[in-house]
Amino acid sequence: MTGALKVYARANQGAVIVPFWESEVADNNSFEQWRDAGEKDALVRANARWKKLLAEYEAPPLDPAIDNELADFCARKKSAQSD
C-alpha cells in the first residue's frame, strides 16, 4: 500500500504537512492522459494489481518445528471430522 504525507509550502506560513492517500487503483490523471494510457478503469487496474501481488508473493519463513506442529494439528482436526 502506498500513502504519503505531502508537504505544501504556504506563503508566509512555512510548510504544512497534509496526509494524502495515493491509491494504487485510482487514476488522478486528466481525461486525456487516462484515454491516451489505454482507458483502464478502476476494475481493470485492481485486477492487474491483485494478480501482480499474488505473482510476487513470498511466504514468510516458518520454523520447521512450527510447520510440523501445524500439520499434525490439521491432520488431527481432519480425522476428527466426519465426511
N, C-alpha and C positions, 0 to 999 in steps of 0.2 A: 504494500500500500504506500501511496505517497501522500504526503501532506506537507505543508510548508508554513513557515511564518514569514510573511512578506514584510519588508521594511520599506516604508514610504517616507520620503522627506517632505515635511510641510514647511512652508515659508515662515521663518521666524519662530518655529516651534520645535525644531530638531526632528529627529527620526521618530516615527511611530511604527510600532510593530503590530501587525494585523494578522490574526490567524486566517489562513486561506486554504481550503481543501482543493487540491489539484486532483481531480478524478482521472483515473486511467481509462474510463469508459466514455465520459462526456467529451464533446468536441466544442471547444470555445473559439474555434476559427470563424471567420466570416463565411457567409453562404458560398461565396465564390471560391474560397480556399477549400471548403468542405466538398463542393462539387468537383473541383479540379483534382482532389485527392481520392476520388472514387465514390463519393456519396455514401460512405459507410455510416449506417445509423448505429445507435447505441447497442442494439441487439447483435449486430454483426461484430462490433468491437468487443463486446462482452464475451461472445462465443470464442473469438480468437484469443482473448485473454485467458479464459479458463483452460483452453487447450494448451496454450504456452506454459501456464503454471503447472499443469499436470505433466507435460513432457519434461519439464526441468526439475520436477520434484525429486529430492533425495531424502530417503528415510533417515531420521536421526539415528546415531549409533545406539545400540541396545546391548547391555551386558548379556552375554550368553546365558548366564545363570538365570537372569530375569526372564529371558526369552523361553528357556526350558520350563520355568515355573508357570508362565502364562500358557504355554502349550499343554502342560499337564492339567491346568485348571480348565481350559477349554475342553479337553478330552473328557474330563470327569463330568462337566456340565452336559456335554452332548450325550454321554452314556446314561445320564440320569433322566434325560428327556424321552418321552415316548414319541415314536414317529407317527 
